Amino acid sequence: MTQGLIAIAAAITMAFSTFFPALAQGLTAKAAMESIARQPDAAKQIRSTLIISLALMEAMAIYGLLIAFMLVAKV
């Protein structure tokens, strides 16, 4: 029973840690492209901020993967 719950928790962790960062990355990229379209002169600054924020969002997805691996190791 406990092993089944841990497996379900790992699956939910993977689902959330892939869906929500991907959604956030898409919305962030959309906002950055709209900002660059409105102010082309600030494109360099917007692009560097975008890359940093995308890296932080991807780190959140990797942490979710790590937690899922730790849960699966307990099964």
N, C-alpha and C positions, 0 to 999 in steps of 0.2 A: 504493500500500500504506500509506504513512504517513498519507495523508489519511483513509483508511478507519479506521485506528486512532484518529486524533484525533476523528473523528465518533463512534465507539463510546465513547471516553472522555467526550465531552460528554454523550452519552445516559446513561451510567452516573452521571455527576456530577449530572445533573438528577434522575434517579430517586432517588438517595440523598438529595439535598438537599431533596427534597419529602417523601419518605416518613418519614424519621426525625424531622425537626422536627414533622411533623403527629402522629406517634405520641407524641412527647414532650409536645406541647401537650395532647393528649387526656388523657394520664395525669396531667399537672399540674393540669388543670382538674378532673378527677375527684377528685384528692387535696384540692384546695382546697374543693370542694363538700362533701366528707366532713368536712373540718375545720370548715367553717362550720356544718354540721349538728350537730357535737359541741359547738362553742363559739360560739354566736351572738353573744356579746358581743365576740369578737375578729374579727368579720366585716370591719370596716373595714381592719384591719391585714393580714388575710389577702388581701383583695381587692387592696390596693395592691401587696403582694408578688407576687401572681399576675400583675398587669398588667406589672410590670417583668420578671418571668421570661418571660412570653409574648413581650414585645418583643425580648428577647435571643435567644429561640429563632427568632423570625421573621427576625432579622438574620442568623442562621446560614443560613437558607434563601435569603436574598437574596445572601449571599456565594457560595453554591453556584451560583446563577443567573449571577452575575457571572463566575465561573470558567468555566462552560459557554459563556457568550458569548465569552470570551477564547479558548477552545479552538476554537469554531466560526469565529472570525475567522482562525485559522491555516489553515483548510481551503481 
